[in-house]
Amino acid sequence: MSLVDLWVYLSGGPLLWLTTTLVAYVAADAIFVAAGRRPIANPVLIAVAFVAIVLVVTGTPFPAYFAGAQFVHFLLGPATVALAVPLVRYLPQVRRLLVPMVVALVVGSVTAITSAVLLARLVGLDASTARAMAPKSATTPIAMGTAEAIGADPALAAVMVIITGIVGAIVVTPLMNALGLKNYAARGFAAGLASHGIGTARAFQVDPLAGTFAGIALGLNGLLTAVLVPILLPFLLK
């Protein structure tokens, strides 16, 4: 059997793309560690690049890839629920900072939605693309559901979410350091609110307290984004 025949045989099974995804992330994480865990060597960004190269080289359409890798997508739900574990650990700090968190949540969520839509319109993108960008700071399942509800392309919304998360994870630490913000609860909350799960993963790498507050922001902003996007869009797209 030739290599081509072997590839055709393997690509017909779902485990190939699940394995490809896992191997890509393990390799990306090794590069991240070797690079001294610098933000620019974000493992999600590297893993996405690896998988994208494989798909392009093999000519594999995304639906065929997703049919095998969707188990990883399914795990997003349990992973989000698991964020309750560190939340319980830091419950006293959460209670003490409840009012500032609510204010930051509302301001941050409105800013994320408004800036995305206005920027899209400013650079000449059509209304459909602007709609897909609106929920970019929510976690992927919520953003895709919100996009579908407002008549936007869920797949495009997912791409915007991933780009937002990767950029946020790369810039959050240097930006917070440049601003002189030393409170890890505030740093984490900002990361989770602006860049959802990928930013939360980066926050946990920096400090457990930052990761906890990032997880709180991730969940609350997902809920608030789903509520605010349909309300704000008619005004932003006038």
C-alpha positions as CSV (number, residue, x, y, z in Angstrom):
1,M,0.0,0.0,0.0
2,S,1.4,3.4,-1.0
3,L,1.5,6.4,1.3
4,V,-1.3,8.0,-0.7
5,D,-3.5,5.0,-0.3
6,L,-2.7,4.8,3.4
7,W,-3.6,8.5,3.8
8,V,-6.9,8.0,1.9
9,Y,-7.7,5.1,4.2
10,L,-6.9,6.9,7.4
11,S,-8.6,10.2,6.4
12,G,-11.9,8.4,6.1
13,G,-11.9,7.7,9.9
14,P,-12.7,10.3,12.6
15,L,-9.8,9.5,14.8
16,L,-7.2,10.8,12.3
17,W,-8.3,14.4,12.8
18,L,-8.7,14.1,16.5
19,T,-5.2,12.7,16.7
20,T,-3.9,15.4,14.4
21,T,-5.4,18.1,16.7
22,L,-4.0,16.6,19.8
23,V,-0.5,16.0,18.3
24,A,-0.5,19.6,17.0
25,Y,-1.3,21.0,20.4
26,V,1.3,18.8,22.2
27,A,3.9,20.0,19.7
28,A,2.8,23.6,20.1
29,D,2.9,23.4,23.9
30,A,6.5,22.0,23.7
31,I,7.5,25.0,21.5
32,F,5.8,27.3,24.0
33,V,7.8,25.8,26.9
34,A,11.0,25.9,24.9
35,A,10.4,29.6,24.2
36,G,10.3,30.3,27.9
37,R,6.4,30.6,27.9
38,R,6.6,33.9,26.1
39,P,3.1,35.2,25.1
40,I,4.1,35.5,21.4
41,A,4.6,31.7,21.3
42,N,1.0,31.0,22.2
43,P,0.3,27.3,21.8
44,V,-3.2,27.8,20.5
45,L,-1.9,30.0,17.7
46,I,0.9,27.5,16.8
47,A,-1.5,24.5,16.9
48,V,-4.0,26.3,14.7
49,A,-1.2,27.0,12.2
50,F,0.0,23.4,12.2
51,V,-3.5,22.0,11.6
52,A,-4.3,24.6,8.9
53,I,-1.1,23.6,7.1
54,V,-2.0,19.9,7.2
55,L,-5.6,20.7,5.9
56,V,-4.2,22.8,3.0
57,V,-1.5,20.3,2.0
58,T,-3.9,17.4,2.1
59,G,-6.8,19.3,0.5
60,T,-9.1,18.3,3.4
61,P,-12.3,20.4,3.7
62,F,-13.2,21.8,7.1
63,P,-16.4,19.6,7.5
64,A,-14.3,16.5,7.1
65,Y,-11.8,17.7,9.7
66,F,-14.5,18.8,12.1
67,A,-16.3,15.4,11.9
68,G,-13.2,13.9,13.6
69,A,-12.1,16.8,15.8
70,Q,-15.6,17.7,17.2
71,F,-14.9,15.8,20.4
72,V,-12.5,18.5,21.4
73,H,-15.2,21.1,20.7
74,F,-17.6,19.1,22.9
75,L,-15.1,19.3,25.7
76,L,-15.4,23.1,25.8
77,G,-18.6,22.7,27.8
78,P,-17.2,20.5,30.6
79,A,-14.0,22.6,30.7
80,T,-16.1,25.7,31.3
81,V,-18.1,24.1,34.0
82,A,-14.8,22.9,35.6
83,L,-13.9,26.5,36.2
84,A,-16.2,26.4,39.2
85,V,-13.5,24.5,41.1
86,P,-11.0,27.5,41.5
87,L,-14.0,29.8,41.9
88,V,-15.0,28.0,45.1
89,R,-11.4,28.2,46.3
90,Y,-11.3,32.0,45.9
91,L,-14.9,32.7,46.9
92,P,-14.1,35.2,49.6
93,Q,-12.2,37.4,47.2
94,V,-15.0,37.1,44.6
95,R,-17.6,38.2,47.2
96,R,-15.4,41.2,48.2
97,L,-15.0,42.4,44.6
98,L,-18.5,41.7,43.4
99,V,-19.6,45.3,42.8
100,P,-16.4,46.3,40.8
101,M,-16.7,43.1,38.8
102,V,-20.3,43.9,37.8
103,V,-19.4,47.4,36.7
104,A,-16.3,46.2,34.8
105,L,-18.4,43.4,33.2
106,V,-21.1,45.8,31.9
107,V,-18.6,48.4,30.7
108,G,-16.3,45.8,29.1
109,S,-19.1,43.9,27.4
110,V,-20.7,47.0,25.8
111,T,-17.2,48.3,24.8
112,A,-16.3,44.9,23.2
113,I,-19.5,44.8,21.1
114,T,-19.6,48.4,20.2
115,S,-15.9,48.7,19.2
116,A,-16.1,45.6,17.1
117,V,-19.1,46.7,15.1
118,L,-18.0,50.3,14.6
119,L,-14.5,49.2,13.6
120,A,-16.0,46.8,11.0
121,R,-18.1,49.6,9.6
122,L,-15.2,52.1,9.7
123,V,-13.0,49.9,7.5
124,G,-15.9,49.3,5.0
125,L,-17.0,45.8,6.0
126,D,-20.6,44.9,5.2
127,A,-23.3,44.6,7.8
128,S,-23.3,40.8,7.8
129,T,-19.6,40.7,8.7
130,A,-20.1,43.4,11.3
131,R,-22.8,41.2,12.9
132,A,-20.5,38.2,13.0
133,M,-17.9,40.4,14.8
134,A,-20.3,41.6,17.5
135,P,-20.0,38.6,19.8
136,K,-16.3,38.1,19.3
137,S,-15.4,38.4,23.0
138,A,-17.8,35.6,24.0
139,T,-16.8,32.0,24.2
140,T,-17.2,30.1,20.9
141,P,-20.4,28.2,21.5
142,I,-22.2,31.3,22.7
143,A,-20.8,33.5,20.0
144,M,-21.9,31.0,17.3
145,G,-25.4,30.7,18.8
146,T,-25.7,34.5,19.1
147,A,-24.5,35.0,15.5
148,E,-27.1,32.5,14.2
149,A,-29.8,34.3,16.1
150,I,-28.9,37.7,14.6
151,G,-28.6,36.4,11.1
152,A,-24.8,36.3,10.9
153,D,-22.5,33.4,9.8
154,P,-21.7,31.3,12.8
155,A,-18.5,29.9,11.2
156,L,-17.3,33.5,10.6
157,A,-18.2,34.4,14.2
158,A,-16.1,31.4,15.4
159,V,-13.1,32.6,13.4
160,M,-13.5,36.1,14.9
161,V,-13.7,34.6,18.4
162,I,-10.5,32.5,17.9
163,I,-8.6,35.5,16.5
164,T,-9.7,37.7,19.4
165,G,-8.7,35.0,21.9
166,I,-5.2,34.5,20.4
167,V,-4.5,38.2,20.1
168,G,-5.7,38.8,23.7
169,A,-3.6,36.0,25.1
170,I,-0.5,37.4,23.4
171,V,-0.9,41.0,24.4
172,V,-2.6,40.7,27.8
173,T,0.6,40.2,29.9
174,P,2.8,42.8,28.2
175,L,-0.1,45.3,28.2
176,M,-0.9,44.8,31.9
177,N,2.8,45.1,32.8
178,A,3.0,48.3,30.7
179,L,0.0,49.7,32.5
180,G,1.5,48.9,35.9
181,L,-1.5,46.8,36.9
182,K,-0.4,44.4,39.6
183,N,-3.7,43.1,40.9
184,Y,-4.1,39.6,39.5
185,A,-7.8,39.5,40.0
186,A,-8.2,42.6,37.8
187,R,-5.7,41.3,35.3
188,G,-7.5,38.0,35.0
189,F,-11.0,39.5,34.8
190,A,-9.9,41.7,32.0
191,A,-8.3,38.8,30.1
192,G,-11.3,36.6,30.5
193,L,-13.8,39.3,29.5
194,A,-11.9,40.4,26.4
195,S,-10.5,37.1,25.2
196,H,-12.7,34.4,26.6
197,G,-11.3,30.8,27.0
198,I,-7.9,31.4,25.3
199,G,-7.3,34.4,27.5
200,T,-8.4,32.5,30.5
201,A,-6.0,29.7,29.7
202,R,-3.2,32.3,29.5
203,A,-4.3,33.8,32.9
204,F,-4.1,30.4,34.6
205,Q,-0.5,30.1,33.3
206,V,0.4,33.4,34.9
207,D,-1.4,33.0,38.3
208,P,-4.2,30.8,39.7
209,L,-6.1,33.9,41.1
210,A,-5.9,35.6,37.7
211,G,-7.2,32.4,36.1
212,T,-10.1,32.2,38.5
213,F,-11.3,35.7,37.8
214,A,-10.8,35.2,34.1
215,G,-13.1,32.2,34.2
216,I,-15.7,34.2,36.0
217,A,-15.5,36.9,33.4
218,L,-15.6,34.4,30.6
219,G,-18.9,32.9,31.8
220,L,-20.6,36.2,32.7
221,N,-19.6,38.0,29.6
222,G,-20.9,35.1,27.5
223,L,-24.3,35.5,29.1
224,L,-24.3,39.3,28.9
225,T,-23.1,39.3,25.3
226,A,-25.9,37.0,24.2
227,V,-28.4,39.5,25.8
228,L,-26.7,42.7,24.6
229,V,-25.8,42.0,21.0
230,P,-29.5,41.8,19.7
231,I,-30.3,45.0,21.7
232,L,-27.2,47.1,20.6
233,L,-27.0,46.0,16.9
234,P,-30.0,48.0,15.6
235,F,-28.4,51.2,17.0
236,L,-24.9,50.4,15.8
237,L,-25.8,49.4,12.3
238,K,-28.0,52.5,11.5
